[in-house]
Amino acid sequence: MGKYSNKYQSISKSDILEWPSVLEDSLTAKQKEVYINRKQAVVAYIERNETIDNICSRYGIKKSEVYRLLKRCLETHTDGRLFGFRALIPYMRVQTTINAPFEQLLEEHPSLKDQIEKDFLNAYKKGEVRERNLSTKTIHQRFMRNCIKLGIGLNQYPLNTQTKAYKSVERYLKSLSNKHFVAVAARSGEESKMLAKNTGANFTEFQAQTPIRPYEKVEFDGHKIDVALSIKYTTPAGDEIVDTLNRIWILSIIDVATRCILGYHLCLNKEYSSDDVLMCIRNAIKPWKPKELTIPNLKYSESSGFPSYLVHEAAYGIWDEFCYDNAKANLAKIVQDQLNNFIGCSINMGPVATPISRPHIERFFRTLEQNGFQRMVSTTGNNPKDPKKLKNNEKIAVKYNISVEHIEELVDVLIAEYNTTPHFGLSNITPLEALKQRIERGMNINTLSESKRDEFLFFTTKIQRVIRGDVNGGRRAFINYEGVRYTNDILANSTYLIGKKITILVNIDDIRFIKAFLEDGSELGKLSAIGKWGIRAHSLRDRKSINKLHKSNNIQIPHNEDPIDIYHQYLSSKAKSKDGRNKLIGFEKNQESKRLRYTQNDEIKNKESSKETDNKSENNHNKPKKKLRRTLQT
C-alpha cells in the first residue's frame, strides 16, 4: 500500500473548495486534457479514497509528480492567494524569481537593492533633494555605478554581461510595481496616487451599501467654477470701473440616497471659510425660494426646484450623516459643533483632496460644469489646454457684463433643473421623484425643531468670558469680545458680577449682539456692542479683518466713524487686484444678505408678536362685560 506524505496530510477537502478555480473551456483541447488529469489526481490524493500507488497508476502520473503538483498548488500567487488549481494549467509559471545571479548579487550587497528601490519608489528621506520618477535606463546606470563603487570587477557579474543585467533590473522593477502599487502610481502624479490609495484596498468595506432612505447620508464639497466673471465698482475717487474677478467657489450638499441637491452657497473669496460652510448648511435646511430672474429667457421649469420648497416633509429636513473632507474650513470647531450639537448628525471626515470618497457630489460638479459653465463664452475650461477655453475669456466677461448676479441666477436654475432631470443612477427617474416615492413608502425625514429655526442659531458658537469692570474707577460691568466691549442695562448695574465667568452665545454671522448666561445657566440677556460696532451687521471674519488692518496701521478708525464703512472704503481702494475685487464684492454681497435675512427675521418676529397682541385684545373684547355697580355714599 502506497504511503501518503506527511507534508500534505493537513490539506482537507474543505480547503480545496477555497482554491482559485480555472475556466476549463478557455484552454485548448490538449491543455484541457492534461489539466483535468492533473486536477483529478490532486483531488483524489487529498480525498484519500485510495492508495497513492493506485492514484499514480490510474492517472499515469509518478508519485514525485503528484507531490510536485501539490507543492505548486500551495505556492503564493502575486495576488496574495494560493495558486490553487491555477498551478495545474500546463506551462503555468509558478516560480516568481527574477534571476538567480541577480538575486544572489542583491543578497550579497543589500545597498544595491536599497538604492534601486529608493530610486524607483521615490523613497527618499524627508528633506533629501533628489531627482524623482527616474526612468529604467537611469536607474540601471546608477546601478552600474554603484556596482563599480562596491569594487565589483569588470570580469564579474553583472559587469561581465553584454547588457550589464539591464533585463534583470527591468524585471526587478516590474516585481516592485506589483508589491508597491500606491508608490508606483504616485510616479504619475498626485491624482493617480489619490486614486490608488483610496480604491481597491478593503474593497468590500470601502464599497459601503448606498443608503435608500432620504437624508440618511449627505455629501458636502466645494468646487471652483470654470468661468471668468466681471464686476462693476466705484473707486474712492468716484470713478466707475468694470473689471474681472478670480474664479469663485460653489459649495453644495447632495443627498446620497436620492441624488437631490439640498442646498448650495457661492463663495466669492479666494478660499472658502467656516462661515461659508455654515451658510451652505443653512441653505440646505431652510426652505428655498425661487429667485427673481433678470437674464432674458432664463426661467425655472414648472416642476423644478429644491426638496425644501417642493416637498412638505423636507422643509427644515436634517440628515443623519455628513460626509466631507479634512479641509481647514471643514475642521473649524464651530462647523463640527453645529453638526454634532445643533443638527445632531454624525460626521464622516474623509481624507483631504480625495474626491473619490465623495463620488456623488463630485459627479454633480462635473455635470454642472458640462451642462452649464463650460458652455459659457467666458469659460476658463477645466484645464489650461481645454479647447473650450478662449484666450480672451476675461475680455468677453467684461464685454458682455457676465456678473456674479448672473452666475447666482444661472446656478439656481441649473440646480433646480438638475433635481428634476432623470438620473441614470436612479433607474432614470428624477431625484425629486425618488425623494417623493420613498417618503410615500414610509421613509421619514427628521426635521429641525421649531425652537432651532431662528436665523441667529444657524451660526452660533459658545464661548466663555470674564466680566470686567471697576467700581472704584467708575467703570460699569462689561465683557470684551474681539476687541469690543459688550454690555446691557442689567449687566451695567450688576457690579456684584465683576470677576465672574459667563457663557456667551455668539452668532458669528452678525456679532453686533451676543446672548449671555450666568454660571448657573440663567439668562443674563442680550448684550450689545458699544459704539459704532453695534449699528451695522458684520461677521466675526469681518471684525477680525478690520482689527488686523487697524493694528497694522493700514486703516484708522476714528471714534465717531463706522468701522464697516471704513472697511468697505479700504476694500474699494484695493480693487486693483483680482483678489481685492473678490473681497470687495464678497463683502458687499454678505452685507446685503445679512440685511435681508435679519430684517426679514425681525419682521416675522414682530408680526408674530403683533398677532399675539391682537389675539389677546380680541379675546378681551369678546369677554362678557361685567355690570358696574355704583357705590352710593351716604
HUCOR-V231506 format. One record per pair of residues at least 6 apart in sequence whose C-alpha atoms are under 7 Angstrom apart, sorted by the first residue. I is the first residue (numbers start at 0). J is the second residue. Records with the same first field share a line. If there is no record, write none. Layout:
I->J / J
//
This chain:
0->50 / 52
1->50 / 51 / 52
2->51
3->51
10->45
11->45
12->45 / 46
18->81 / 83 / 84
19->82 / 83 / 84 / 85
20->84 / 85
21->84 / 85
23->31
30->89
34->87 / 88 / 89
36->58
37->87
38->87
40->54 / 58
41->65 / 69
44->51
55->61 / 62
68->87
71->86 / 93
72->81 / 82 / 83 / 84 / 86
73->81 / 82 / 83
74->81 / 82
75->81 / 82
76->82
86->93
97->167 / 170 / 171
98->167
101->167
105->111 / 112
111->142 / 145
115->138
117->123
118->133 / 138
119->132 / 133
120->182 / 183
121->131 / 132
132->186
135->169
139->165 / 168
153->159
157->163 / 164
176->183
181->192 / 195 / 196
184->191 / 192 / 195
185->191 / 192
193->353
194->355
209->256
210->255 / 256
211->256
212->256 / 442
213->254 / 256 / 257 / 434 / 444
214->254 / 317 / 318 / 319 / 444
215->318 / 319 / 320
216->254 / 255 / 318 / 319 / 320 / 321
217->252 / 253 / 254 / 255 / 318 / 320 / 321 / 322
218->252 / 253 / 254 / 255 / 321 / 322 / 323 / 357 / 360
219->251 / 252 / 253 / 322 / 323 / 360
220->250 / 251 / 323 / 360
221->248 / 249 / 250 / 251
222->248 / 249 / 250
223->246 / 247 / 248 / 249
224->246 / 247 / 248 / 249
225->246 / 372 / 373 / 378 / 379 / 380 / 381
226->246 / 372 / 377 / 378 / 379
227->244 / 246 / 377 / 378 / 379 / 392 / 393 / 396
228->243 / 244 / 396 / 401 / 402 / 403
229->241 / 242 / 243 / 244 / 396 / 397 / 400 / 401 / 402
230->241 / 242 / 243 / 244 / 402
231->239 / 240 / 241 / 242
232->239 / 240 / 241
233->239 / 240
234->571 / 572
235->568 / 571 / 572
241->397
242->397
243->393 / 397 / 577
244->577 / 580 / 581
245->577 / 578 / 581
247->266 / 267 / 268
248->265 / 266 / 267
249->263 / 264 / 265 / 266
250->263 / 264 / 265 / 279
251->262 / 263 / 264 / 279
252->260 / 261 / 262 / 263 / 283
253->259 / 260 / 261 / 360
254->260 / 261
255->359
257->430 / 433 / 434
258->430
259->418 / 430 / 431
260->418
261->283 / 305 / 306
262->279 / 282 / 283
263->279 / 282 / 283
264->278 / 279
266->275
267->581 / 585
268->581 / 582 / 585
269->578
271->328
272->328
273->328 / 329 / 331 / 334
276->329
277->334 / 458
281->457
284->314 / 315 / 316 / 317
285->307 / 314 / 315
286->307 / 308 / 314 / 315
287->305 / 307 / 308
288->308
290->408
292->298 / 408
294->405
299->412
303->415 / 416 / 418 / 419
304->415 / 416 / 418
305->415 / 418
306->313 / 431
307->313 / 314 / 315
308->314
312->444
313->444
315->446 / 447
316->444 / 445 / 446 / 447
317->342 / 445 / 446 / 447
318->344
319->344 / 345
320->344 / 345 / 346 / 347
321->344 / 345 / 346 / 347
322->346 / 347 / 348
323->347 / 348 / 349
324->348 / 349 / 350 / 351
325->348 / 349 / 350 / 351
326->351
333->460
338->344
339->345
349->356
354->361
372->378
373->380
376->392
377->392 / 393 / 395 / 396
378->388 / 392
379->388 / 392
380->387 / 388
418->429 / 430 / 431
419->429 / 430 / 431
420->429
421->427 / 428 / 429
422->428 / 429 / 430
454->600
455->506
456->506
458->506 / 507 / 508
459->504 / 505 / 506 / 507
460->504 / 505 / 506
461->502 / 503 / 504 / 505
462->502 / 503 / 504
463->500 / 501 / 502 / 503
464->478 / 500 / 501 / 502
465->478 / 498 / 499 / 500 / 501
466->476 / 477 / 478 / 496 / 497 / 498 / 499 / 500
467->476 / 477 / 478 / 497 / 498
468->474 / 475 / 476 / 477 / 497
469->475
475->491 / 492 / 494
476->490 / 491 / 493 / 494 / 497
477->484 / 485 / 486 / 490 / 491
478->484 / 485 / 486
479->485
483->528
484->528 / 529
485->526 / 527 / 528 / 529
486->526 / 527 / 528
487->526 / 527
500->518
501->515 / 516 / 517 / 518
502->515 / 516 / 517
503->513 / 514 / 515 / 516
504->513 / 514 / 515
505->513 / 514
506->513
507->538 / 539
508->537 / 538 / 539
509->536 / 537 / 538
510->537 / 538 / 539
511->527 / 528 / 532 / 533 / 536
512->525 / 526 / 527 / 528
513->525 / 526 / 527
514->524 / 525 / 526
515->522 / 523 / 524 / 525 / 526
516->522 / 523
517->523
527->533
531->560 / 561
532->562
536->593
545->566
548->554
549->555
556->562
570->579 / 582 / 583
571->583
573->579
574->580 / 583
//
